[in-house]
Amino acid sequence: MKIHIPTPLRQYAEKKAALDVSGKTIAEGLRNLTVQHPDLKKHLFTDEGKLRAFVNVYVNDEDIRYLKNVETAVKDGDDVSIVPSIAGGSCADGGTRSLRSRKTQKLL
C-alpha cells in the first residue's frame, strides 16, 4: 500500500509525500510505517496504541471508520491517506455564527 503523508507530518517521514509500506490491514500498515519512522507514532497514536481521534484515515477515498476501522483489509496498490482534522477559524465578519446558520443564510 502507499500511505500519503499530510504536509504537517512529512518532517517526521523524510519529508516524503507518500511511502510504500507492507501490511494486510490498516493497523499493520500504520504499525510498519511507525517502525520505519518512529517520530510519527506520537502524532498518530495515543499512549494506549489507539489511533488518535483527530487522525482520519482513508483507503481509496473511503473513510475507514465506515469500513472495519484499523482492521480494514488492504492490498498492494491501495492508496491510504492520513488526514488530520483541522479546527478553528472564524466568520468573515469576526463573529462566531454556527456553520448551520451560515448555511441557512446562504440558502435564503
Jmol script that loads the backbone (N, CA, C; Angstrom):
load data "model"
ATOM      1  N   MET A   1       0.843  -1.179   0.000  1.00  0.00           N
ATOM      2  CA  MET A   1       0.000   0.000   0.000  1.00  0.00           C
ATOM      3  C   MET A   1       0.880   1.231   0.000  1.00  0.00           C
ATOM      4  N   LYS A   2       0.336   2.295  -0.511  1.00  0.00           N
ATOM      5  CA  LYS A   2       1.041   3.576  -0.487  1.00  0.00           C
ATOM      6  C   LYS A   2       0.311   4.461   0.511  1.00  0.00           C
ATOM      7  N   ILE A   3       1.046   4.934   1.509  1.00  0.00           N
ATOM      8  CA  ILE A   3       0.459   5.813   2.514  1.00  0.00           C
ATOM      9  C   ILE A   3       0.865   7.248   2.200  1.00  0.00           C
ATOM     10  N   HIS A   4      -0.140   8.091   2.015  1.00  0.00           N
ATOM     11  CA  HIS A   4       0.081   9.506   1.723  1.00  0.00           C
ATOM     12  C   HIS A   4       0.185  10.250   3.054  1.00  0.00           C
ATOM     13  N   ILE A   5       1.271  10.989   3.196  1.00  0.00           N
ATOM     14  CA  ILE A   5       1.578  11.690   4.441  1.00  0.00           C
ATOM     15  C   ILE A   5       1.158  13.155   4.313  1.00  0.00           C
ATOM     16  N   PRO A   6       0.367  13.669   5.257  1.00  0.00           N
ATOM     17  CA  PRO A   6      -0.027  15.075   5.180  1.00  0.00           C
ATOM     18  C   PRO A   6       1.171  15.998   5.415  1.00  0.00           C
ATOM     19  N   THR A   7       1.116  17.149   4.840  1.00  0.00           N
ATOM     20  CA  THR A   7       2.222  18.103   4.912  1.00  0.00           C
ATOM     21  C   THR A   7       2.753  18.322   6.335  1.00  0.00           C
ATOM     22  N   PRO A   8       1.894  18.528   7.351  1.00  0.00           N
ATOM     23  CA  PRO A   8       2.438  18.782   8.693  1.00  0.00           C
ATOM     24  C   PRO A   8       3.260  17.617   9.268  1.00  0.00           C
ATOM     25  N   LEU A   9       3.026  16.398   8.782  1.00  0.00           N
ATOM     26  CA  LEU A   9       3.735  15.234   9.322  1.00  0.00           C
ATOM     27  C   LEU A   9       4.928  14.796   8.478  1.00  0.00           C
ATOM     28  N   ARG A  10       5.124  15.407   7.339  1.00  0.00           N
ATOM     29  CA  ARG A  10       6.219  14.995   6.451  1.00  0.00           C
ATOM     30  C   ARG A  10       7.586  15.176   7.081  1.00  0.00           C
ATOM     31  N   GLN A  11       7.720  16.127   7.978  1.00  0.00           N
ATOM     32  CA  GLN A  11       9.008  16.336   8.640  1.00  0.00           C
ATOM     33  C   GLN A  11       9.428  15.113   9.446  1.00  0.00           C
ATOM     34  N   TYR A  12       8.479  14.237   9.786  1.00  0.00           N
ATOM     35  CA  TYR A  12       8.786  13.022  10.539  1.00  0.00           C
ATOM     36  C   TYR A  12       8.912  11.804   9.625  1.00  0.00           C
ATOM     37  N   ALA A  13       8.782  12.018   8.319  1.00  0.00           N
ATOM     38  CA  ALA A  13       8.821  10.916   7.347  1.00  0.00           C
ATOM     39  C   ALA A  13       9.740  11.247   6.181  1.00  0.00           C
ATOM     40  N   GLU A  14      10.934  11.728   6.505  1.00  0.00           N
ATOM     41  CA  GLU A  14      11.935  12.045   5.485  1.00  0.00           C
ATOM     42  C   GLU A  14      11.444  13.086   4.478  1.00  0.00           C
ATOM     43  N   LYS A  15      10.472  13.885   4.887  1.00  0.00           N
ATOM     44  CA  LYS A  15       9.890  14.938   4.042  1.00  0.00           C
ATOM     45  C   LYS A  15       9.221  14.388   2.780  1.00  0.00           C
ATOM     46  N   LYS A  16       8.812  13.123   2.838  1.00  0.00           N
ATOM     47  CA  LYS A  16       8.181  12.484   1.681  1.00  0.00           C
ATOM     48  C   LYS A  16       6.669  12.641   1.730  1.00  0.00           C
ATOM     49  N   ALA A  17       6.073  12.809   0.558  1.00  0.00           N
ATOM     50  CA  ALA A  17       4.624  12.955   0.447  1.00  0.00           C
ATOM     51  C   ALA A  17       3.907  11.613   0.545  1.00  0.00           C
ATOM     52  N   ALA A  18       4.597  10.528   0.181  1.00  0.00           N
ATOM     53  CA  ALA A  18       3.994   9.199   0.231  1.00  0.00           C
ATOM     54  C   ALA A  18       5.092   8.160   0.446  1.00  0.00           C
ATOM     55  N   LEU A  19       4.722   7.082   1.123  1.00  0.00           N
ATOM     56  CA  LEU A  19       5.659   5.997   1.393  1.00  0.00           C
ATOM     57  C   LEU A  19       4.984   4.667   1.127  1.00  0.00           C
ATOM     58  N   ASP A  20       5.710   3.735   0.549  1.00  0.00           N
ATOM     59  CA  ASP A  20       5.202   2.387   0.344  1.00  0.00           C
ATOM     60  C   ASP A  20       5.505   1.561   1.585  1.00  0.00           C
ATOM     61  N   VAL A  21       4.477   0.908   2.124  1.00  0.00           N
ATOM     62  CA  VAL A  21       4.654   0.035   3.277  1.00  0.00           C
ATOM     63  C   VAL A  21       3.885  -1.260   3.044  1.00  0.00           C
ATOM     64  N   SER A  22       4.273  -2.277   3.768  1.00  0.00           N
ATOM     65  CA  SER A  22       3.577  -3.560   3.654  1.00  0.00           C
ATOM     66  C   SER A  22       2.566  -3.689   4.778  1.00  0.00           C
ATOM     67  N   GLY A  23       1.626  -4.586   4.592  1.00  0.00           N
ATOM     68  CA  GLY A  23       0.617  -4.863   5.603  1.00  0.00           C
ATOM     69  C   GLY A  23      -0.658  -5.345   4.943  1.00  0.00           C
ATOM     70  N   LYS A  24      -1.392  -6.179   5.676  1.00  0.00           N
ATOM     71  CA  LYS A  24      -2.664  -6.705   5.155  1.00  0.00           C
ATOM     72  C   LYS A  24      -3.861  -5.924   5.670  1.00  0.00           C
ATOM     73  N   THR A  25      -3.615  -5.089   6.684  1.00  0.00           N
ATOM     74  CA  THR A  25      -4.673  -4.235   7.238  1.00  0.00           C
ATOM     75  C   THR A  25      -4.101  -2.833   7.444  1.00  0.00           C
ATOM     76  N   ILE A  26      -4.982  -1.892   7.692  1.00  0.00           N
ATOM     77  CA  ILE A  26      -4.541  -0.536   8.010  1.00  0.00           C
ATOM     78  C   ILE A  26      -3.659  -0.565   9.253  1.00  0.00           C
ATOM     79  N   ALA A  27      -4.055  -1.328  10.268  1.00  0.00           N
ATOM     80  CA  ALA A  27      -3.265  -1.412  11.503  1.00  0.00           C
ATOM     81  C   ALA A  27      -1.840  -1.865  11.212  1.00  0.00           C
ATOM     82  N   GLU A  28      -1.684  -2.906  10.407  1.00  0.00           N
ATOM     83  CA  GLU A  28      -0.344  -3.403  10.075  1.00  0.00           C
ATOM     84  C   GLU A  28       0.451  -2.362   9.284  1.00  0.00           C
ATOM     85  N   GLY A  29      -0.199  -1.727   8.337  1.00  0.00           N
ATOM     86  CA  GLY A  29       0.477  -0.719   7.530  1.00  0.00           C
ATOM     87  C   GLY A  29       0.950   0.459   8.356  1.00  0.00           C
ATOM     88  N   LEU A  30       0.082   0.956   9.250  1.00  0.00           N
ATOM     89  CA  LEU A  30       0.475   2.078  10.103  1.00  0.00           C
ATOM     90  C   LEU A  30       1.551   1.663  11.100  1.00  0.00           C
ATOM     91  N   ARG A  31       1.461   0.436  11.601  1.00  0.00           N
ATOM     92  CA  ARG A  31       2.496  -0.054  12.512  1.00  0.00           C
ATOM     93  C   ARG A  31       3.839  -0.114  11.784  1.00  0.00           C
ATOM     94  N   ASN A  32       3.851  -0.649  10.561  1.00  0.00           N
ATOM     95  CA  ASN A  32       5.086  -0.724   9.782  1.00  0.00           C
ATOM     96  C   ASN A  32       5.614   0.668   9.446  1.00  0.00           C
ATOM     97  N   LEU A  33       4.701   1.595   9.172  1.00  0.00           N
ATOM     98  CA  LEU A  33       5.107   2.977   8.905  1.00  0.00           C
ATOM     99  C   LEU A  33       5.812   3.575  10.118  1.00  0.00           C
ATOM    100  N   THR A  34       5.252   3.357  11.315  1.00  0.00           N
ATOM    101  CA  THR A  34       5.849   3.941  12.519  1.00  0.00           C
ATOM    102  C   THR A  34       7.106   3.204  12.967  1.00  0.00           C
ATOM    103  N   VAL A  35       7.293   1.968  12.521  1.00  0.00           N
ATOM    104  CA  VAL A  35       8.564   1.281  12.778  1.00  0.00           C
ATOM    105  C   VAL A  35       9.656   1.925  11.919  1.00  0.00           C
ATOM    106  N   GLN A  36       9.318   2.211  10.667  1.00  0.00           N
ATOM    107  CA  GLN A  36      10.274   2.862   9.761  1.00  0.00           C
ATOM    108  C   GLN A  36      10.531   4.319  10.141  1.00  0.00           C
ATOM    109  N   HIS A  37       9.503   4.969  10.683  1.00  0.00           N
ATOM    110  CA  HIS A  37       9.581   6.401  11.024  1.00  0.00           C
ATOM    111  C   HIS A  37       9.002   6.604  12.426  1.00  0.00           C
ATOM    112  N   PRO A  38       9.777   6.267  13.449  1.00  0.00           N
ATOM    113  CA  PRO A  38       9.267   6.271  14.832  1.00  0.00           C
ATOM    114  C   PRO A  38       8.710   7.609  15.315  1.00  0.00           C
ATOM    115  N   ASP A  39       9.197   8.707  14.783  1.00  0.00           N
ATOM    116  CA  ASP A  39       8.700  10.014  15.234  1.00  0.00           C
ATOM    117  C   ASP A  39       7.241  10.247  14.848  1.00  0.00           C
ATOM    118  N   LEU A  40       6.732   9.493  13.898  1.00  0.00           N
ATOM    119  CA  LEU A  40       5.325   9.624  13.503  1.00  0.00           C
ATOM    120  C   LEU A  40       4.380   9.046  14.554  1.00  0.00           C
ATOM    121  N   LYS A  41       4.861   8.078  15.297  1.00  0.00           N
ATOM    122  CA  LYS A  41       3.981   7.326  16.201  1.00  0.00           C
ATOM    123  C   LYS A  41       3.203   8.221  17.158  1.00  0.00           C
ATOM    124  N   LYS A  42       3.872   9.153  17.813  1.00  0.00           N
ATOM    125  CA  LYS A  42       3.180  10.002  18.797  1.00  0.00           C
ATOM    126  C   LYS A  42       2.159  10.928  18.160  1.00  0.00           C
ATOM    127  N   HIS A  43       2.292  11.157  16.868  1.00  0.00           N
ATOM    128  CA  HIS A  43       1.335  12.018  16.176  1.00  0.00           C
ATOM    129  C   HIS A  43       0.117  11.237  15.669  1.00  0.00           C
ATOM    130  N   LEU A  44       0.267   9.928  15.521  1.00  0.00           N
ATOM    131  CA  LEU A  44      -0.816   9.101  15.002  1.00  0.00           C
ATOM    132  C   LEU A  44      -1.546   8.306  16.074  1.00  0.00           C
ATOM    133  N   PHE A  45      -0.819   7.915  17.139  1.00  0.00           N
ATOM    134  CA  PHE A  45      -1.383   7.013  18.145  1.00  0.00           C
ATOM    135  C   PHE A  45      -1.296   7.592  19.552  1.00  0.00           C
ATOM    136  N   THR A  46      -2.263   7.202  20.385  1.00  0.00           N
ATOM    137  CA  THR A  46      -2.232   7.564  21.803  1.00  0.00           C
ATOM    138  C   THR A  46      -1.211   6.668  22.506  1.00  0.00           C
ATOM    139  N   ASP A  47      -0.962   6.946  23.776  1.00  0.00           N
ATOM    140  CA  ASP A  47      -0.068   6.108  24.569  1.00  0.00           C
ATOM    141  C   ASP A  47      -0.602   4.688  24.709  1.00  0.00           C
ATOM    142  N   GLU A  48      -1.914   4.539  24.571  1.00  0.00           N
ATOM    143  CA  GLU A  48      -2.543   3.215  24.663  1.00  0.00           C
ATOM    144  C   GLU A  48      -2.511   2.469  23.328  1.00  0.00           C
ATOM    145  N   GLY A  49      -1.977   3.110  22.295  1.00  0.00           N
ATOM    146  CA  GLY A  49      -1.860   2.449  20.997  1.00  0.00           C
ATOM    147  C   GLY A  49      -3.070   2.608  20.089  1.00  0.00           C
ATOM    148  N   LYS A  50      -4.012   3.458  20.471  1.00  0.00           N
ATOM    149  CA  LYS A  50      -5.202   3.706  19.649  1.00  0.00           C
ATOM    150  C   LYS A  50      -4.928   4.859  18.692  1.00  0.00           C
ATOM    151  N   LEU A  51      -5.530   4.779  17.520  1.00  0.00           N
ATOM    152  CA  LEU A  51      -5.429   5.870  16.558  1.00  0.00           C
ATOM    153  C   LEU A  51      -6.026   7.122  17.191  1.00  0.00           C
ATOM    154  N   ARG A  52      -5.319   8.234  17.123  1.00  0.00           N
ATOM    155  CA  ARG A  52      -5.807   9.474  17.736  1.00  0.00           C
ATOM    156  C   ARG A  52      -7.132   9.901  17.105  1.00  0.00           C
ATOM    157  N   ALA A  53      -7.986  10.508  17.907  1.00  0.00           N
ATOM    158  CA  ALA A  53      -9.330  10.896  17.459  1.00  0.00           C
ATOM    159  C   ALA A  53      -9.299  11.879  16.301  1.00  0.00           C
ATOM    160  N   PHE A  54      -8.290  12.729  16.232  1.00  0.00           N
ATOM    161  CA  PHE A  54      -8.231  13.744  15.176  1.00  0.00           C
ATOM    162  C   PHE A  54      -7.522  13.257  13.920  1.00  0.00           C
ATOM    163  N   VAL A  55      -7.126  11.995  13.887  1.00  0.00           N
ATOM    164  CA  VAL A  55      -6.473  11.434  12.707  1.00  0.00           C
ATOM    165  C   VAL A  55      -7.501  10.626  11.927  1.00  0.00           C
ATOM    166  N   ASN A  56      -7.773  11.062  10.718  1.00  0.00           N
ATOM    167  CA  ASN A  56      -8.704  10.351   9.841  1.00  0.00           C
ATOM    168  C   ASN A  56      -7.887   9.586   8.802  1.00  0.00           C
ATOM    169  N   VAL A  57      -8.315   8.368   8.513  1.00  0.00           N
ATOM    170  CA  VAL A  57      -7.598   7.538   7.548  1.00  0.00           C
ATOM    171  C   VAL A  57      -8.586   7.079   6.483  1.00  0.00           C
ATOM    172  N   TYR A  58      -8.149   7.166   5.239  1.00  0.00           N
ATOM    173  CA  TYR A  58      -8.970   6.791   4.097  1.00  0.00           C
ATOM    174  C   TYR A  58      -8.228   5.758   3.262  1.00  0.00           C
ATOM    175  N   VAL A  59      -8.965   4.756   2.778  1.00  0.00           N
ATOM    176  CA  VAL A  59      -8.425   3.778   1.837  1.00  0.00           C
ATOM    177  C   VAL A  59      -9.152   3.995   0.521  1.00  0.00           C
ATOM    178  N   ASN A  60      -8.396   4.368  -0.495  1.00  0.00           N
ATOM    179  CA  ASN A  60      -9.008   4.638  -1.806  1.00  0.00           C
ATOM    180  C   ASN A  60     -10.218   5.562  -1.664  1.00  0.00           C
ATOM    181  N   ASP A  61     -10.059   6.620  -0.875  1.00  0.00           N
ATOM    182  CA  ASP A  61     -11.075   7.651  -0.637  1.00  0.00           C
ATOM    183  C   ASP A  61     -12.252   7.199   0.222  1.00  0.00           C
ATOM    184  N   GLU A  62     -12.163   6.023   0.844  1.00  0.00           N
ATOM    185  CA  GLU A  62     -13.216   5.541   1.752  1.00  0.00           C
ATOM    186  C   GLU A  62     -12.734   5.703   3.185  1.00  0.00           C
ATOM    187  N   ASP A  63     -13.539   6.360   4.008  1.00  0.00           N
ATOM    188  CA  ASP A  63     -13.202   6.574   5.416  1.00  0.00           C
ATOM    189  C   ASP A  63     -13.237   5.231   6.142  1.00  0.00           C
ATOM    190  N   ILE A  64     -12.129   4.854   6.785  1.00  0.00           N
ATOM    191  CA  ILE A  64     -12.069   3.541   7.437  1.00  0.00           C
ATOM    192  C   ILE A  64     -13.042   3.428   8.597  1.00  0.00           C
ATOM    193  N   ARG A  65     -13.518   4.551   9.138  1.00  0.00           N
ATOM    194  CA  ARG A  65     -14.495   4.490  10.237  1.00  0.00           C
ATOM    195  C   ARG A  65     -15.797   3.850   9.774  1.00  0.00           C
ATOM    196  N   TYR A  66     -16.069   3.885   8.469  1.00  0.00           N
ATOM    197  CA  TYR A  66     -17.294   3.295   7.942  1.00  0.00           C
ATOM    198  C   TYR A  66     -17.029   1.932   7.318  1.00  0.00           C
ATOM    199  N   LEU A  67     -15.817   1.466   7.439  1.00  0.00           N
ATOM    200  CA  LEU A  67     -15.444   0.125   6.971  1.00  0.00           C
ATOM    201  C   LEU A  67     -15.198  -0.708   8.229  1.00  0.00           C
ATOM    202  N   LYS A  68     -13.990  -1.217   8.386  1.00  0.00           N
ATOM    203  CA  LYS A  68     -13.661  -2.004   9.582  1.00  0.00           C
ATOM    204  C   LYS A  68     -12.600  -1.306  10.419  1.00  0.00           C
ATOM    205  N   ASN A  69     -12.602   0.021  10.353  1.00  0.00           N
ATOM    206  CA  ASN A  69     -11.647   0.845  11.080  1.00  0.00           C
ATOM    207  C   ASN A  69     -10.226   0.373  10.790  1.00  0.00           C
ATOM    208  N   VAL A  70      -9.359   0.251  11.799  1.00  0.00           N
ATOM    209  CA  VAL A  70      -7.964  -0.108  11.521  1.00  0.00           C
ATOM    210  C   VAL A  70      -7.811  -1.561  11.070  1.00  0.00           C
ATOM    211  N   GLU A  71      -8.852  -2.339  11.211  1.00  0.00           N
ATOM    212  CA  GLU A  71      -8.809  -3.730  10.735  1.00  0.00           C
ATOM    213  C   GLU A  71      -9.250  -3.848   9.274  1.00  0.00           C
ATOM    214  N   THR A  72      -9.473  -2.737   8.616  1.00  0.00           N
ATOM    215  CA  THR A  72      -9.821  -2.727   7.201  1.00  0.00           C
ATOM    216  C   THR A  72      -8.703  -3.376   6.393  1.00  0.00           C
ATOM    217  N   ALA A  73      -9.066  -4.332   5.562  1.00  0.00           N
ATOM    218  CA  ALA A  73      -8.079  -5.035   4.726  1.00  0.00           C
ATOM    219  C   ALA A  73      -7.607  -4.135   3.596  1.00  0.00           C
ATOM    220  N   VAL A  74      -6.328  -4.266   3.270  1.00  0.00           N
ATOM    221  CA  VAL A  74      -5.732  -3.528   2.154  1.00  0.00           C
ATOM    222  C   VAL A  74      -4.903  -4.490   1.324  1.00  0.00           C
ATOM    223  N   LYS A  75      -4.607  -4.049   0.100  1.00  0.00           N
ATOM    224  CA  LYS A  75      -3.794  -4.876  -0.793  1.00  0.00           C
ATOM    225  C   LYS A  75      -2.802  -3.989  -1.520  1.00  0.00           C
ATOM    226  N   ASP A  76      -1.845  -4.617  -2.191  1.00  0.00           N
ATOM    227  CA  ASP A  76      -0.882  -3.858  -2.974  1.00  0.00           C
ATOM    228  C   ASP A  76      -1.626  -2.948  -3.942  1.00  0.00           C
ATOM    229  N   GLY A  77      -1.157  -1.741  -4.061  1.00  0.00           N
ATOM    230  CA  GLY A  77      -1.773  -0.789  -4.973  1.00  0.00           C
ATOM    231  C   GLY A  77      -2.823   0.099  -4.332  1.00  0.00           C
ATOM    232  N   ASP A  78      -3.259  -0.235  -3.110  1.00  0.00           N
ATOM    233  CA  ASP A  78      -4.230   0.622  -2.431  1.00  0.00           C
ATOM    234  C   ASP A  78      -3.563   1.915  -1.993  1.00  0.00           C
ATOM    235  N   ASP A  79      -4.325   3.003  -2.060  1.00  0.00           N
ATOM    236  CA  ASP A  79      -3.863   4.299  -1.589  1.00  0.00           C
ATOM    237  C   ASP A  79      -4.490   4.578  -0.231  1.00  0.00           C
ATOM    238  N   VAL A  80      -3.651   4.847   0.749  1.00  0.00           N
ATOM    239  CA  VAL A  80      -4.096   5.164   2.100  1.00  0.00           C
ATOM    240  C   VAL A  80      -3.699   6.610   2.382  1.00  0.00           C
ATOM    241  N   SER A  81      -4.665   7.397   2.808  1.00  0.00           N
ATOM    242  CA  SER A  81      -4.400   8.803   3.107  1.00  0.00           C
ATOM    243  C   SER A  81      -4.629   9.062   4.583  1.00  0.00           C
ATOM    244  N   ILE A  82      -3.660   9.726   5.199  1.00  0.00           N
ATOM    245  CA  ILE A  82      -3.797  10.194   6.579  1.00  0.00           C
ATOM    246  C   ILE A  82      -4.212  11.657   6.489  1.00  0.00           C
ATOM    247  N   VAL A  83      -5.350  11.981   7.108  1.00  0.00           N
ATOM    248  CA  VAL A  83      -5.870  13.342   7.033  1.00  0.00           C
ATOM    249  C   VAL A  83      -6.159  13.833   8.448  1.00  0.00           C
ATOM    250  N   PRO A  84      -5.309  14.712   8.974  1.00  0.00           N
ATOM    251  CA  PRO A  84      -5.585  15.237  10.313  1.00  0.00           C
ATOM    252  C   PRO A  84      -6.771  16.195  10.282  1.00  0.00           C
ATOM    253  N   SER A  85      -7.591  16.130  11.322  1.00  0.00           N
ATOM    254  CA  SER A  85      -8.707  17.070  11.435  1.00  0.00           C
ATOM    255  C   SER A  85      -8.155  18.460  11.657  1.00  0.00           C
ATOM    256  N   ILE A  86      -8.871  19.440  11.149  1.00  0.00           N
ATOM    257  CA  ILE A  86      -8.467  20.832  11.312  1.00  0.00           C
ATOM    258  C   ILE A  86      -9.601  21.566  12.007  1.00  0.00           C
ATOM    259  N   ALA A  87      -9.257  22.295  13.050  1.00  0.00           N
ATOM    260  CA  ALA A  87     -10.262  23.042  13.799  1.00  0.00           C
ATOM    261  C   ALA A  87      -9.883  24.514  13.808  1.00  0.00           C
ATOM    262  N   GLY A  88     -10.857  25.312  14.141  1.00  0.00           N
ATOM    263  CA  GLY A  88     -10.581  26.738  14.287  1.00  0.00           C
ATOM    264  C   GLY A  88     -11.213  27.547  13.182  1.00  0.00           C
ATOM    265  N   GLY A  89     -10.814  28.790  13.109  1.00  0.00           N
ATOM    266  CA  GLY A  89     -11.367  29.681  12.105  1.00  0.00           C
ATOM    267  C   GLY A  89     -12.404  30.591  12.707  1.00  0.00           C
ATOM    268  N   SER A  90     -12.863  31.521  11.905  1.00  0.00           N
ATOM    269  CA  SER A  90     -13.895  32.447  12.353  1.00  0.00           C
ATOM    270  C   SER A  90     -14.669  32.930  11.149  1.00  0.00           C
ATOM    271  N   CYS A  91     -15.757  33.584  11.417  1.00  0.00           N
ATOM    272  CA  CYS A  91     -16.580  34.141  10.352  1.00  0.00           C
ATOM    273  C   CYS A  91     -15.864  35.344   9.745  1.00  0.00           C
ATOM    274  N   ALA A  92     -16.194  35.643   8.506  1.00  0.00           N
ATOM    275  CA  ALA A  92     -15.580  36.778   7.826  1.00  0.00           C
ATOM    276  C   ALA A  92     -15.853  38.077   8.564  1.00  0.00           C
ATOM    277  N   ASP A  93     -17.007  38.165   9.238  1.00  0.00           N
ATOM    278  CA  ASP A  93     -17.339  39.394   9.957  1.00  0.00           C
ATOM    279  C   ASP A  93     -16.772  39.410  11.374  1.00  0.00           C
ATOM    280  N   GLY A  94     -15.968  38.378  11.709  1.00  0.00           N
ATOM    281  CA  GLY A  94     -15.362  38.315  13.030  1.00  0.00           C
ATOM    282  C   GLY A  94     -16.264  37.714  14.080  1.00  0.00           C
ATOM    283  N   GLY A  95     -17.498  37.368  13.706  1.00  0.00           N
ATOM    284  CA  GLY A  95     -18.446  36.776  14.642  1.00  0.00           C
ATOM    285  C   GLY A  95     -18.208  35.289  14.811  1.00  0.00           C
ATOM    286  N   THR A  96     -19.086  34.667  15.548  1.00  0.00           N
ATOM    287  CA  THR A  96     -18.943  33.241  15.815  1.00  0.00           C
ATOM    288  C   THR A  96     -20.223  32.491  15.461  1.00  0.00           C
ATOM    289  N   ARG A  97     -20.883  32.916  14.400  1.00  0.00           N
ATOM    290  CA  ARG A  97     -22.104  32.229  13.996  1.00  0.00           C
ATOM    291  C   ARG A  97     -21.813  30.766  13.711  1.00  0.00           C
ATOM    292  N   SER A  98     -22.769  29.921  13.946  1.00  0.00           N
ATOM    293  CA  SER A  98     -22.583  28.498  13.691  1.00  0.00           C
ATOM    294  C   SER A  98     -22.562  28.227  12.196  1.00  0.00           C
ATOM    295  N   LEU A  99     -21.978  27.093  11.831  1.00  0.00           N
ATOM    296  CA  LEU A  99     -21.944  26.677  10.431  1.00  0.00           C
ATOM    297  C   LEU A  99     -23.362  26.539   9.900  1.00  0.00           C
ATOM    298  N   ARG A 100     -24.261  26.005  10.730  1.00  0.00           N
ATOM    299  CA  ARG A 100     -25.649  25.823  10.302  1.00  0.00           C
ATOM    300  C   ARG A 100     -26.282  27.165   9.950  1.00  0.00           C
ATOM    301  N   SER A 101     -26.080  28.184  10.770  1.00  0.00           N
ATOM    302  CA  SER A 101     -26.718  29.481  10.483  1.00  0.00           C
ATOM    303  C   SER A 101     -26.117  30.094   9.239  1.00  0.00           C
ATOM    304  N   ARG A 102     -24.818  29.880   8.992  1.00  0.00           N
ATOM    305  CA  ARG A 102     -24.208  30.418   7.766  1.00  0.00           C
ATOM    306  C   ARG A 102     -24.759  29.698   6.539  1.00  0.00           C
ATOM    307  N   LYS A 103     -24.959  28.373   6.638  1.00  0.00           N
ATOM    308  CA  LYS A 103     -25.504  27.626   5.502  1.00  0.00           C
ATOM    309  C   LYS A 103     -26.940  28.072   5.249  1.00  0.00           C
ATOM    310  N   THR A 104     -27.702  28.231   6.341  1.00  0.00           N
ATOM    311  CA  THR A 104     -29.090  28.647   6.209  1.00  0.00           C
ATOM    312  C   THR A 104     -29.167  30.009   5.558  1.00  0.00           C
ATOM    313  N   GLN A 105     -28.292  30.904   5.975  1.00  0.00           N
ATOM    314  CA  GLN A 105     -28.292  32.251   5.413  1.00  0.00           C
ATOM    315  C   GLN A 105     -28.008  32.214   3.908  1.00  0.00           C
ATOM    316  N   LYS A 106     -27.085  31.348   3.486  1.00  0.00           N
ATOM    317  CA  LYS A 106     -26.773  31.247   2.067  1.00  0.00           C
ATOM    318  C   LYS A 106     -27.955  30.740   1.269  1.00  0.00           C
ATOM    319  N   LEU A 107     -28.778  29.876   1.894  1.00  0.00           N
ATOM    320  CA  LEU A 107     -29.941  29.325   1.194  1.00  0.00           C
ATOM    321  C   LEU A 107     -31.046  30.361   1.033  1.00  0.00           C
ATOM    322  N   LEU A 108     -31.088  31.338   1.930  1.00  0.00           N
ATOM    323  CA  LEU A 108     -32.154  32.345   1.889  1.00  0.00           C
ATOM    324  C   LEU A 108     -31.920  33.388   0.892  1.00  0.00           C
TER     325      LEU A 108
END
end "model"
wireframe off; spacefill off
backbone 0.3
color backbone group
